[in-house]
């Protein structure tokens, strides 16, 4: 506090100092068309309806959507726009890298009363968000002792619970809205984690593991 009294109200730092001393490397992400970025940002800033051509992973052909863009967010290196669409009842997230074309219209829209992006983003695990009205599902995972420190030092979910067992294993509890969201993440730990529940998640993990094993056996048989 004494030192602060001798400092000016504003402190200037040469940009070249920051650029030379700080760097940021994001995980792999889809490329975003510059014009798409500009149009979507304008829609968010001025609350204008945006017409987009969107290539969903669910369909072979791109579809046209008319959206009310509420909020832009970067989730684990990927840019999304949280928007309301006439096609869906709930708030939807659109990956900007999947938007092939975008055009801001002159039509304005009103933000819904009480909308809070922070509240929406709490309802996610990783890159996936979900609409209102869903109940959470408790996911329970058991990690081997060698991962106890790694799992315990991170915030995987704002409402997570961690239980350290006497034998060194650590149990992690996460409330999620869709167990599909955690499957790729859990599989990434291989044999160092065991899904304790729910049954649906245990079945998914087992099925994916068996499919992977069959794929490797098939390749080995072809190679010989």
Buried (B, 14 or more C-beta within 10 A) or exposed (E): EEEEEEEEEEEEEEEEEEEEEEEEEEEEBEEBBEEBBEBBBBBBEEBBBBBBBBBEEEEEEBEEBBBBBBBBBEBEEBBBBBBBBEEEEEBBBBBBBBBEBBEBEEEEBEEEEEEEBEEBBEBBBBBBBBEEEEEEBEBBBBBBEEBBEEBEEEEBBEEBEEEEEEEEBBBBBBBBBBBEBBBEBBBEBEEBBBBBBBEEBBEBBEEBEEEEEEEEEEEEEEEE
